[in-house]
Amino acid sequence: MSRREDLSRKDDERLLQARLAGPDITRRDLARTFHDLVTYRRGHLRTDWIR
């Protein structure tokens, strides 16, 4: 559940490959993004998250 900006370049590339391989990763990304919206009080971005 690391923030994407904290990933190494290699790990970021691996994450991209995993996303392309399976939809479960996409759901995890949605959960991570929602967590960030709540944690960092970015409620103004929730409409974009819902889309």
C-alpha positions as CSV (number, residue, x, y, z in Angstrom):
1,M,0.0,0.0,0.0
2,S,2.9,2.3,-0.6
3,R,2.2,5.6,-2.3
4,R,3.0,5.5,-6.0
5,E,5.4,8.4,-5.7
6,D,7.4,6.4,-3.1
7,L,8.0,3.5,-5.4
8,S,11.3,2.9,-7.1
9,R,11.2,3.1,-10.9
10,K,11.6,-0.6,-11.1
11,D,8.7,-1.2,-8.7
12,D,6.5,1.3,-10.6
13,E,7.2,-0.6,-13.8
14,R,6.3,-3.9,-12.1
15,L,3.0,-2.4,-10.8
16,L,2.1,-1.3,-14.3
17,Q,2.7,-4.8,-15.7
18,A,0.6,-6.2,-12.9
19,R,-2.2,-3.8,-13.6
20,L,-2.3,-4.8,-17.2
21,A,-2.3,-8.5,-16.2
22,G,-5.3,-8.4,-13.9
23,P,-8.3,-6.4,-12.8
24,D,-7.8,-7.1,-9.1
25,I,-4.8,-4.7,-9.1
26,T,-7.1,-2.0,-10.4
27,R,-9.5,-2.5,-7.5
28,R,-6.6,-2.2,-5.1
29,D,-5.5,1.0,-6.8
30,L,-9.0,2.4,-6.3
31,A,-8.9,1.5,-2.6
32,R,-5.5,3.1,-2.3
33,T,-6.7,6.3,-4.0
34,F,-9.7,6.4,-1.7
35,H,-7.5,6.0,1.3
36,D,-5.4,9.0,0.2
37,L,-8.6,11.1,-0.4
38,V,-9.6,10.5,3.2
39,T,-6.2,10.6,4.8
40,Y,-5.1,13.8,3.1
41,R,-8.5,15.4,3.2
42,R,-8.9,15.6,-0.5
43,G,-12.6,15.3,-0.6
44,H,-12.8,17.8,-3.5
45,L,-11.3,15.1,-5.7
46,R,-14.0,12.5,-4.9
47,T,-16.0,13.1,-8.1
48,D,-13.0,12.3,-10.2
49,W,-12.4,9.2,-8.0
50,I,-16.0,8.0,-8.6
51,R,-15.6,8.3,-12.3
